[in-house]
Amino acid sequence: MRIAIVGAGLAGLTLSAALHRNGIAAHVYEQAPELAEVGAGIQLAPNAGRLLHRLGLADRLDKVAVRPVALEMRRYHDNAVLFRHGLGADCADLYGAPYYTVHRAHLHQALLDLLPSDSVTLDSQVVAVTDREEDVLLEFADGRSATADLVVGADGIHSLLRARIVTDQPRFSGHAAYRGLVPAERLSHLLDEPKVLLWFGPGQHVVCYPISGGRTISFVATAPAGGWRVESWQASGSVEELAEAYEGWHPEVLGVLRAADSVQKWALHDRDPLRRWRDGRVVMVGDAAHPVLPFGAQGAAQGIEDAAALARCLTDATPTGLDEALDRYERNRRPRIAAVRAWVQSNTRNHHYDDGEQQRQRDGAMDANWGLTSQEWLYGYDAERLDG
Protein backbone atom coordinates (compact mmCIF):
# COMPACT_ATOMS: atom_id res chain seq x y z
CA MET A 1 0.00 0.00 0.00
CA ARG A 2 1.26 3.49 -0.89
CA ILE A 3 0.10 6.32 1.35
CA ALA A 4 0.33 10.01 0.43
CA ILE A 5 0.09 12.40 3.38
CA VAL A 6 -0.75 16.03 2.62
CA GLY A 7 0.76 18.25 5.32
CA ALA A 8 3.98 17.97 7.33
CA GLY A 9 2.63 19.11 10.67
CA LEU A 10 2.71 17.04 13.84
CA ALA A 11 -0.20 14.79 12.80
CA GLY A 12 1.19 14.16 9.33
CA LEU A 13 4.72 13.40 10.52
CA THR A 14 3.47 11.18 13.35
CA LEU A 15 1.39 9.20 10.87
CA SER A 16 4.33 8.84 8.50
CA ALA A 17 6.60 7.66 11.33
CA ALA A 18 4.00 5.16 12.56
CA LEU A 19 3.44 3.78 9.06
CA HIS A 20 7.16 3.43 8.38
CA ARG A 21 7.54 1.67 11.74
CA ASN A 22 4.90 -0.81 10.61
CA GLY A 23 6.43 -1.38 7.16
CA ILE A 24 3.99 0.70 5.08
CA ALA A 25 5.31 3.11 2.46
CA ALA A 26 4.27 6.70 3.13
CA HIS A 27 5.27 9.98 1.51
CA VAL A 28 4.56 13.44 2.91
CA TYR A 29 3.83 16.44 0.65
CA GLU A 30 4.16 19.88 2.26
CA GLN A 31 3.27 23.16 0.57
CA ALA A 32 5.86 25.26 2.47
CA PRO A 33 9.19 25.69 0.64
CA GLU A 34 11.07 25.04 3.89
CA LEU A 35 10.34 23.76 7.38
CA ALA A 36 11.23 26.72 9.57
CA GLU A 37 11.42 26.68 13.36
CA VAL A 38 8.06 28.26 14.14
CA GLY A 39 5.56 28.06 16.96
CA ALA A 40 6.01 28.06 20.70
CA GLY A 41 5.43 25.65 23.55
CA ILE A 42 2.91 22.81 23.65
CA GLN A 43 1.85 20.46 26.40
CA LEU A 44 1.92 16.71 25.79
CA ALA A 45 -0.19 14.71 28.21
CA PRO A 46 0.44 10.96 28.63
CA ASN A 47 -2.17 10.04 26.01
CA ALA A 48 0.20 11.58 23.43
CA GLY A 49 3.49 10.87 25.20
CA ARG A 50 3.06 7.10 25.30
CA LEU A 51 2.45 7.03 21.53
CA LEU A 52 5.62 9.04 20.91
CA HIS A 53 7.55 6.69 23.19
CA ARG A 54 6.43 3.75 21.03
CA LEU A 55 7.88 5.53 18.02
CA GLY A 56 11.23 5.66 19.83
CA LEU A 57 11.22 9.27 21.02
CA ALA A 58 11.51 8.77 24.80
CA ASP A 59 15.23 9.63 24.96
CA ARG A 60 14.82 12.52 22.53
CA LEU A 61 11.97 14.02 24.55
CA ASP A 62 13.99 13.78 27.74
CA LYS A 63 16.67 15.91 26.07
CA VAL A 64 14.50 18.66 24.59
CA ALA A 65 11.38 18.71 26.77
CA VAL A 66 10.61 19.34 30.44
CA ARG A 67 8.69 17.11 32.82
CA PRO A 68 6.84 19.61 35.04
CA VAL A 69 6.40 18.47 38.63
CA ALA A 70 2.93 19.97 39.07
CA LEU A 71 0.02 21.86 37.59
CA GLU A 72 -1.18 24.91 39.51
CA MET A 73 -4.30 26.96 38.88
CA ARG A 74 -4.23 30.45 40.37
CA ARG A 75 -6.54 33.42 40.81
CA TYR A 76 -5.88 36.34 38.52
CA HIS A 77 -5.80 39.28 40.93
CA ASP A 78 -4.08 37.92 44.06
CA ASN A 79 -2.08 34.94 42.69
CA ALA A 80 -3.72 32.62 45.25
CA VAL A 81 -3.38 28.92 44.43
CA LEU A 82 -6.86 27.58 43.71
CA PHE A 83 -5.80 24.03 42.97
CA ARG A 84 -2.65 21.97 42.53
CA HIS A 85 -1.96 18.43 41.51
CA GLY A 86 1.30 16.61 41.02
CA LEU A 87 2.62 15.61 37.62
CA GLY A 88 6.17 14.28 37.41
CA ALA A 89 6.60 10.77 38.78
CA ASP A 90 2.99 10.62 39.98
CA CYS A 91 1.68 11.11 36.46
CA ALA A 92 4.16 8.68 34.88
CA ASP A 93 3.38 6.00 37.47
CA LEU A 94 -0.37 6.38 37.08
CA TYR A 95 -0.57 6.60 33.30
CA GLY A 96 2.59 4.91 32.04
CA ALA A 97 4.06 8.04 30.42
CA PRO A 98 5.19 11.47 31.61
CA TYR A 99 3.55 14.83 31.13
CA TYR A 100 5.84 16.90 28.88
CA THR A 101 6.15 20.55 27.94
CA VAL A 102 8.11 21.05 24.73
CA HIS A 103 8.78 23.52 21.94
CA ARG A 104 6.65 22.53 18.96
CA ALA A 105 9.64 22.92 16.63
CA HIS A 106 11.73 20.49 18.70
CA LEU A 107 9.02 17.84 18.56
CA HIS A 108 8.57 18.50 14.84
CA GLN A 109 12.28 17.95 14.21
CA ALA A 110 12.32 14.81 16.35
CA LEU A 111 9.55 13.32 14.22
CA LEU A 112 11.31 14.34 11.00
CA ASP A 113 14.44 12.57 12.18
CA LEU A 114 12.49 9.31 12.42
CA LEU A 115 11.73 9.36 8.69
CA PRO A 116 13.80 8.35 5.68
CA SER A 117 15.42 11.45 4.22
CA ASP A 118 13.52 11.14 0.93
CA SER A 119 10.06 10.71 2.46
CA VAL A 120 9.09 14.42 2.63
CA THR A 121 8.72 16.65 -0.43
CA LEU A 122 8.50 20.40 0.19
CA ASP A 123 7.09 23.17 -2.00
CA SER A 124 4.25 20.84 -3.02
CA GLN A 125 0.92 22.64 -2.91
CA VAL A 126 -1.86 20.21 -3.73
CA VAL A 127 -4.52 21.75 -5.98
CA ALA A 128 -6.55 18.66 -6.91
CA VAL A 129 -7.06 15.07 -5.74
CA THR A 130 -8.90 12.70 -8.05
CA ASP A 131 -10.04 9.14 -7.36
CA ARG A 132 -9.28 6.77 -10.23
CA GLU A 133 -10.07 3.10 -10.72
CA GLU A 134 -6.75 1.81 -9.38
CA ASP A 135 -5.31 4.74 -7.43
CA VAL A 136 -5.64 8.39 -6.41
CA LEU A 137 -4.05 11.18 -8.45
CA LEU A 138 -2.58 14.22 -6.69
CA GLU A 139 -1.90 17.32 -8.77
CA PHE A 140 0.37 20.13 -7.57
CA ALA A 141 0.41 23.86 -8.30
CA ASP A 142 3.66 23.62 -10.30
CA GLY A 143 2.26 21.00 -12.68
CA ARG A 144 3.75 17.91 -11.03
CA SER A 145 1.60 14.94 -10.06
CA ALA A 146 1.81 11.82 -7.92
CA THR A 147 -0.27 8.73 -7.28
CA ALA A 148 -1.14 6.76 -4.15
CA ASP A 149 -3.50 4.06 -2.92
CA LEU A 150 -4.73 6.36 -0.15
CA VAL A 151 -4.44 10.11 0.49
CA VAL A 152 -4.49 11.47 4.05
CA GLY A 153 -5.46 15.08 4.63
CA ALA A 154 -3.24 16.38 7.42
CA ASP A 155 -3.28 19.93 6.09
CA GLY A 156 -4.65 21.77 9.10
CA ILE A 157 -7.66 23.94 9.88
CA HIS A 158 -7.59 25.49 6.39
CA SER A 159 -7.49 22.07 4.75
CA LEU A 160 -8.00 21.89 0.99
CA LEU A 161 -8.92 18.21 1.20
CA ARG A 162 -11.64 18.85 3.76
CA ALA A 163 -13.62 20.56 0.99
CA ARG A 164 -14.26 17.13 -0.54
CA ILE A 165 -16.50 16.43 2.44
CA VAL A 166 -17.94 19.79 3.51
CA THR A 167 -17.78 23.39 2.28
CA ASP A 168 -17.60 25.10 5.68
CA GLN A 169 -15.27 27.84 6.87
CA PRO A 170 -13.28 28.34 10.09
CA ARG A 171 -15.37 30.01 12.78
CA PHE A 172 -13.90 32.94 14.72
CA SER A 173 -14.03 32.53 18.50
CA GLY A 174 -13.77 36.20 19.45
CA HIS A 175 -10.45 35.55 21.21
CA ALA A 176 -6.82 36.01 20.26
CA ALA A 177 -3.89 34.11 21.74
CA TYR A 178 -0.62 35.90 22.39
CA ARG A 179 2.33 33.51 22.41
CA GLY A 180 5.69 34.46 23.85
CA LEU A 181 9.05 32.85 24.57
CA VAL A 182 11.23 34.22 27.38
CA PRO A 183 14.83 33.27 28.23
CA ALA A 184 14.54 31.35 31.48
CA GLU A 185 17.09 33.51 33.31
CA ARG A 186 14.64 36.42 33.19
CA LEU A 187 12.09 34.34 35.13
CA SER A 188 14.47 32.09 37.04
CA HIS A 189 12.08 31.77 40.01
CA LEU A 190 9.78 29.73 37.77
CA LEU A 191 12.47 27.06 37.49
CA ASP A 192 12.79 26.47 41.24
CA GLU A 193 9.96 24.00 40.80
CA PRO A 194 9.18 23.56 37.07
CA LYS A 195 5.42 23.47 36.65
CA VAL A 196 2.50 24.43 34.47
CA LEU A 197 0.88 27.62 35.79
CA LEU A 198 -2.63 28.74 34.83
CA TRP A 199 -4.15 32.04 35.93
CA PHE A 200 -7.94 32.29 35.49
CA GLY A 201 -9.74 35.61 35.24
CA PRO A 202 -12.80 37.31 33.75
CA GLY A 203 -12.81 36.82 29.99
CA GLN A 204 -9.21 35.66 29.68
CA HIS A 205 -6.46 33.46 31.09
CA VAL A 206 -2.70 32.87 30.99
CA VAL A 207 -0.73 29.63 30.96
CA CYS A 208 3.06 29.35 31.18
CA TYR A 209 5.63 26.58 31.58
CA PRO A 210 9.31 25.83 30.85
CA ILE A 211 10.40 24.17 27.60
CA SER A 212 13.68 23.48 25.75
CA GLY A 213 15.19 21.58 28.65
CA GLY A 214 14.36 24.47 30.99
CA ARG A 215 16.17 27.13 28.94
CA THR A 216 12.98 28.93 27.89
CA ILE A 217 9.63 29.88 29.43
CA SER A 218 6.70 29.65 27.03
CA PHE A 219 3.43 31.46 27.70
CA VAL A 220 0.05 31.81 26.02
CA ALA A 221 -2.30 34.63 27.04
CA THR A 222 -5.81 34.94 25.65
CA ALA A 223 -7.71 38.18 25.29
CA PRO A 224 -10.72 39.48 23.36
CA ALA A 225 -9.52 39.93 19.78
CA GLY A 226 -11.52 43.00 18.77
CA GLY A 227 -11.11 43.32 15.01
CA TRP A 228 -8.07 41.03 14.78
CA ARG A 229 -8.66 38.01 12.49
CA VAL A 230 -5.13 36.96 11.44
CA GLU A 231 -4.15 33.30 11.89
CA SER A 232 -0.40 32.97 11.47
CA TRP A 233 2.58 31.81 13.51
CA GLN A 234 4.41 34.81 12.06
CA ALA A 235 1.93 37.58 12.93
CA SER A 236 3.39 39.98 15.47
CA GLY A 237 1.55 41.40 18.43
CA SER A 238 2.58 44.05 20.93
CA VAL A 239 3.92 43.32 24.41
CA GLU A 240 2.55 46.65 25.61
CA GLU A 241 -0.86 45.97 24.11
CA LEU A 242 -0.87 42.57 25.82
CA ALA A 243 0.11 44.03 29.19
CA GLU A 244 -2.66 46.62 28.87
CA ALA A 245 -5.15 43.81 28.24
CA TYR A 246 -4.13 42.36 31.63
CA GLU A 247 -4.27 45.58 33.62
CA GLY A 248 -5.37 44.80 37.17
CA TRP A 249 -3.93 41.28 37.17
CA HIS A 250 -1.33 40.26 39.74
CA PRO A 251 2.24 41.53 39.22
CA GLU A 252 3.43 37.93 38.88
CA VAL A 253 1.32 37.58 35.73
CA LEU A 254 2.37 40.93 34.33
CA GLY A 255 5.99 40.06 35.07
CA VAL A 256 5.74 37.00 32.84
CA LEU A 257 4.10 38.92 30.00
CA ARG A 258 6.46 41.90 30.14
CA ALA A 259 9.55 39.64 30.19
CA ALA A 260 9.07 38.82 26.51
CA ASP A 261 10.87 40.86 23.86
CA SER A 262 8.10 40.11 21.38
CA VAL A 263 4.88 38.15 21.05
CA GLN A 264 2.96 36.50 18.25
CA LYS A 265 -0.77 37.15 18.03
CA TRP A 266 -3.10 34.50 16.66
CA ALA A 267 -6.87 34.84 16.16
CA LEU A 268 -8.48 31.66 17.48
CA HIS A 269 -10.79 29.73 15.17
CA ASP A 270 -12.38 26.31 15.09
CA ARG A 271 -14.75 24.43 12.80
CA ASP A 272 -17.72 22.15 13.28
CA PRO A 273 -16.97 18.42 13.47
CA LEU A 274 -17.09 16.61 10.15
CA ARG A 275 -20.18 14.51 9.54
CA ARG A 276 -17.83 11.92 8.04
CA TRP A 277 -14.06 11.73 7.98
CA ARG A 278 -13.43 10.33 4.53
CA ASP A 279 -14.52 10.49 0.94
CA GLY A 280 -13.49 7.62 -1.31
CA ARG A 281 -9.78 7.03 -0.76
CA VAL A 282 -9.19 10.34 1.01
CA VAL A 283 -9.31 10.43 4.83
CA MET A 284 -8.71 13.26 7.32
CA VAL A 285 -6.62 13.53 10.48
CA GLY A 286 -5.86 16.22 13.06
CA ASP A 287 -7.03 19.80 12.63
CA ALA A 288 -8.20 19.05 9.10
CA ALA A 289 -10.85 16.78 10.62
CA HIS A 290 -11.58 18.34 14.01
CA PRO A 291 -9.88 21.61 14.99
CA VAL A 292 -10.54 22.69 18.58
CA LEU A 293 -9.75 25.81 20.55
CA PRO A 294 -6.62 25.57 22.74
CA PHE A 295 -8.48 25.44 26.08
CA GLY A 296 -7.32 22.03 27.22
CA ALA A 297 -3.88 21.50 25.66
CA GLN A 298 -5.16 18.63 23.51
CA GLY A 299 -4.97 19.91 19.93
CA ALA A 300 -1.60 18.37 19.09
CA ALA A 301 -2.34 15.31 21.23
CA GLN A 302 -5.52 14.50 19.32
CA GLY A 303 -3.70 14.76 15.99
CA ILE A 304 -1.07 12.35 17.34
CA GLU A 305 -3.84 10.02 18.52
CA ASP A 306 -5.48 10.13 15.07
CA ALA A 307 -2.18 9.24 13.44
CA ALA A 308 -1.54 6.30 15.74
CA ALA A 309 -5.07 4.94 15.32
CA LEU A 310 -5.05 5.28 11.53
CA ALA A 311 -1.64 3.62 11.25
CA ARG A 312 -2.89 0.71 13.35
CA CYS A 313 -6.01 0.32 11.22
CA LEU A 314 -4.00 0.37 7.99
CA THR A 315 -1.43 -2.07 9.34
CA ASP A 316 -4.17 -4.53 10.30
CA ALA A 317 -5.97 -4.17 6.95
CA THR A 318 -6.12 -6.89 4.34
CA PRO A 319 -5.09 -6.01 0.75
CA THR A 320 -8.76 -5.60 -0.22
CA GLY A 321 -9.93 -4.22 3.11
CA LEU A 322 -9.13 -0.51 2.82
CA ASP A 323 -12.76 0.59 3.21
CA GLU A 324 -13.13 -1.57 6.31
CA ALA A 325 -9.90 -0.15 7.78
CA LEU A 326 -11.00 3.44 7.22
CA ASP A 327 -14.44 2.74 8.69
CA ARG A 328 -12.76 1.23 11.74
CA TYR A 329 -10.56 4.32 12.14
CA GLU A 330 -13.53 6.69 12.00
CA ARG A 331 -15.65 4.48 14.25
CA ASN A 332 -12.99 4.57 16.96
CA ARG A 333 -12.01 8.22 16.68
CA ARG A 334 -15.37 9.98 16.42
CA PRO A 335 -16.55 9.29 20.02
CA ARG A 336 -13.14 10.20 21.41
CA ILE A 337 -13.04 13.53 19.58
CA ALA A 338 -16.62 14.29 20.60
CA ALA A 339 -15.71 13.79 24.28
CA VAL A 340 -12.56 15.91 24.05
CA ARG A 341 -14.37 18.62 22.12
CA ALA A 342 -17.16 18.80 24.74
CA TRP A 343 -14.52 19.12 27.48
CA VAL A 344 -12.71 21.91 25.60
CA GLN A 345 -15.98 23.77 25.07
CA SER A 346 -16.65 23.55 28.80
CA ASN A 347 -13.16 24.90 29.51
CA THR A 348 -13.75 27.76 27.08
CA ARG A 349 -16.50 28.93 29.42
CA ASN A 350 -15.17 28.05 32.86
CA HIS A 351 -11.64 29.41 32.35
CA HIS A 352 -13.16 32.87 31.90
CA TYR A 353 -15.93 33.25 34.48
CA ASP A 354 -16.50 36.67 35.99
CA ASP A 355 -16.11 36.93 39.75
CA GLY A 356 -19.25 35.51 41.30
CA GLU A 357 -21.18 32.34 41.95
CA GLN A 358 -20.14 30.44 38.81
CA GLN A 359 -16.50 31.20 39.53
CA ARG A 360 -16.87 30.01 43.14
CA GLN A 361 -18.55 26.78 42.05
CA ARG A 362 -15.77 26.17 39.53
CA ASP A 363 -13.09 26.72 42.14
CA GLY A 364 -14.83 24.40 44.59
CA ALA A 365 -15.00 21.57 42.06
CA MET A 366 -11.45 21.69 40.76
CA ASP A 367 -10.30 18.42 42.30
CA ALA A 368 -13.22 16.54 40.78
CA ASN A 369 -12.77 18.15 37.37
CA TRP A 370 -9.01 18.58 37.05
CA GLY A 371 -7.39 16.31 39.61
CA LEU A 372 -4.78 13.87 38.33
CA THR A 373 -6.88 10.77 38.97
CA SER A 374 -9.99 12.40 37.47
CA GLN A 375 -8.13 12.71 34.14
CA GLU A 376 -8.04 8.95 33.59
CA TRP A 377 -10.55 9.25 30.74
CA LEU A 378 -8.17 11.66 28.99
CA TYR A 379 -4.65 10.69 30.01
CA GLY A 380 -5.26 6.94 30.25
CA TYR A 381 -6.73 6.60 26.77
CA ASP A 382 -4.66 4.46 24.38
CA ALA A 383 -5.35 5.36 20.75
CA GLU A 384 -3.78 2.14 19.48
CA ARG A 385 -6.15 -0.03 21.51
CA LEU A 386 -9.04 -0.19 19.07
CA ASP A 387 -12.53 -1.61 19.20
CA GLY A 388 -14.04 -3.54 16.33
N, C-alpha and C positions, 0 to 999 in steps of 0.2 A: 504494500500500500504506500502511495506517495501522498504526503500531506503538505499543503501550502498554507502557511500562516501569514495573515496580513496584519502587520503591526509588531514592532519589536519592543513593546513595553514589557512590564513585569509578567503579565499573564501570557503573552505570546512567547517570551523566552522561557518561562517555566514549562509551558506546554512542549516546546521544542526539546528542552532538556529531558523531560520525562519520557517523551517518545523515543529519543535517541537511547536513553537508558534501557528502554524495553525493545530495542532493535527495530524500530519503525523509522523509515526515512522521512525527514521533515525539513522544509526549507522556509525561512522567514523572509518576507519582503517588507521593507520599511521605506516610507516615502521620504524621510529626512535624508539629506545628503551626507550627514555625519551624526554620530551618536555623541552628543556633547554632555558634559557633566552638569545636568540641570536638576532642579527640584530641591527639596530640603529633607527634613527628617520624616520618617514614618515609624509607626509602632507595629510590631509583628507579634501577635499573641500566639500561644502554643498551637492553635489550630492551623496556622501557617508555618510556624517554625518546625514542627515535626515533619511536614512535607518537604521542606528545604533540607532538613537533615538527611532524609532518605535519598535526596539527590546528591549527597556528599558535601554539603556546605557547612557542616557543624564547625569545623576548624576555621573556615574562612569567616564565618559570622563571629566567632569568638575574637578574631583579630580586628574586625572593622566595626562591630556593633558594641552596644553596652547592654548589660543585664541589670536593669534598675532593681533596687532592693524593695521598693514599695511604690504604691500609687496613693497620692494624697489629694483629696478634694477640699478646697478652701473657700472661705467667704470673701467676696470681692473687696469689701470696704475695710475690714479689720484683720484680714489674713488668718482668721481663726480656722483651725483644722476641723472640718465637718465630718470627715471620714477618712480612714486609712486602712489599707490592707497590704499585707506583705506580698511581694513578688519573689524574685530571687530563687533561692532553693525551695521555698514553699511551693511556688508555682511549678517548678520543674518536677518536684516529687509528686505533686498531685496530678499533673497533666502529661508528664512524660516528655516535656520540652520546655525550654525557658521562654520568658517574655523578653523580647529584644526591642531596643530602639536603635535605628540605623539610618544613615543617609541613603536616600533612594538611589543615588548614583552608584554607591558602593555595592548595594545589592544587585543593581542592574549589571555592573561589571562582573560580579561574581557569577551570575547566571550566564553571561556571554562566555566566560572562560570555561564553562562546562561544554560548550558546543564546538563541533568541528569548525575550523577557521573559514571554510567555504560555505557554511550553512546559513549565512545572513547576507542578503543583497540590499544595499542601500540605494537611495535615490530612485525608488521604484514605486511611484504613485499609481495605484490601481484605479483604472477608470471604468472597467467593465469586467463582469464575471458571467460566463455563459455555460450552462449545463449542456453537455453533448452526450451522445449515446454511450461512449466509453470513458469519458473523462470530463473535467471541467477546464475551461479555457479562461486564463487571466490575461487581460490586456492592460498595458501600462501607458502612461502619458507620453513617453518618448517613442512609442511605436513597437516596443518589444512585446513579447508574449511568453506565456509559460502554461504548462498543463499540470494537473494533479488529479488524484482520485477523490480528494476531499479538500475543500477550502475552509479555513477557520478564520472568522472575523474577530481579530483581537485589536481592532483599530480605534478603540476608545469611544468616548461619549459622542463624538462627531462622526461616528462610523459611516462609511460609504455603504458597506455591505448590509448594515441594518435596514437600509431602504428597500431591500428585497422583501422584507417582512412587514414593515410598517413605515408610513411616511410622516412620522411625528418629528418634533423639534425639541431640543433641550429646553427645560423650563427653569426660568430664573427664580432663585429662592428669596431674593431681597437682601441677602447677606454677601459680604465680601470676606475673604480670608487673607490676612496679611501674614506672610511667612518670612521669618528672619533667621539668620545664622550668626551666632556671636562667639568669638574666641573664648574658650572656657576660662582663661585667666581673668577676664573682665567680670565673671560671675562665679568666682572660685568657691564661694560658700555653697553653691548648688552641687558641688562635687563631694562635699563632706560625706554625704549619703546620697548617692545617685538615685534619683527617683523621677517618676512622672508626676508633675504638678498640674492640677486643674483648678482654676479660679472661676467660680460661677457668679454671674451678676445679671441684672435686668437687661435683657435684649442682646447680651453678648457674653463671651467667655474667652479665656486664654488657657492654652496648654503648653508646657515646655518640658524638655528632657535633654539629657546629654546624648550625643551620637559620636561617631568617628573615634571610637575607643576612648571617649571622654575628653577629646580635644576641642569639641564644639558643643554649644548649647543651641538646640533648635527650638523655635517657638512658632505657634500659630495663634493668631488673635482674630476673632470674628467681630464684625461690626456691620451695622446697616450700610448698604452699598450706595444709597442714593441713586444717582444716575449712572454709576459705573457698571459696565456690562462685559468687560474684557476678560476672556479666559486665556491666560498664557502664563507659562512659567517665567517668561522674560519680562512681563509687564511690571514696571516699577511703581511702587507707592512712595509715600512720604513718611519718614519716622515721626516728624512733628505732627502730621495729620493723624497718625495712629495714636500718638500720645494724647492728643486733644480728644480723640474719641473715647479715651479711658480716663478722662478727668474725673476726679473723685474716688478713683480706685486706690487701693493701698500702695504706698511707696515701693513695696517689694515688687508689685506687678509693673509699675511704671519703670522701675529700675531695670527689669528684664527688657522691656520694649525699647527704652532709650539707649540700651547698650549696643544695639545694632547700628552698623554704619549705613545700612540700606535695608529695604524690605521689598518683597514682591507682593503685588496685590492681585487677587484672583477672584472674579465674580463666581459665586457658587451656583451651579446648575445641577439638575438631575433630569431624569426622564421616567415616564411610566414603564412598568415592567412589560416585557414583550409577551404577547399572547401565545407565541410559540418561538422556539429558539433556533429553528432551522428552516431552510427552504431548499428542497432538493438535496444536493451535496454541498451545501454551505451551512455552517453552524457557527453560533456566536459564543464568545466567552468574555468575561470581565466586564468592563464598563460599556462595551458595545452591546451587551445583553441587558445589563442591570446596573447602571450608574446609581450611586447613592451619595447623599451629602456626607461630609466627613465628621459626623457627630457620633462616633463610636469606634474610630480607628480600625475599620474593617474593609475599606475599599480595596486596598492591595491584597489583603488576606483572602477576600472572596474571589478575586481573579486567580490567585494561586490555587485555591480550592477547585475552581472550575477546571483549571489546567490539569490538576492531578486526577480528577474524576474522569475527564474526557480521555486522557491518556490511558487510564485503566480500562475504560469501556472499549477503546479501539484495540488495545492489546488483547483483550479477551475475545474480540470479534472473530467470527469465521470469515473466510474469503468472500462469501456472498451475504454476510450478515451486517453490512454497514448500516442499513436502516434500523435494524434492531439495536445496534450499538448506540446510535444517536438518540433513539427513543429512550434507551436506558439512561443515558447521560442526562437528558432533560427531565426524565421522571424523578431522578435522584436530586437534581439541583434545584428545581423549582420550589419545593417546600422549604428547603434551607434558605434560599434567597428571600422568600416571603417572610420567614421568621426574622432574619437579620434586618430586612428593610423595615418591618414594623417596629423593631427595637430602635433603629436609627431615627425613625420618625418620632418616636416617643422622646428620645434624647433631644431632638431638635426643639421640642417644647420645654422639657424640664431643665435643660441647661440654662435657660434664659428667663426663668420666672421672675417677675417683679417681687420685691419684698412683700410678704403677706402670707396668707394661709396656705396657698399652694406651695410656696417655697418652704414653709415650715413642715408640711407633710412630706415633701421630697427629702428634706434633710433628715427627718425621722425614720425614713424607710431606706436609707442608703445601704445598710448592711444586707438587707433582703434583696435589694436590686443590683448592687454592685460589689458585694463581698466576693472574695476569691472562690469560695465553694459554690456560691450561687451562679457563677459563670460556667458551670459544667456544661450546660447546653451549648455554649459558644466555644469555650476553650477545649472541651473534651471531644468535640466532633472530629471524626476522621473521614476526610473526603474520599479516601481510597477504599473505604469499607462500604460497599454499595449493596443496595437491595435490588432484588429482581434481576 
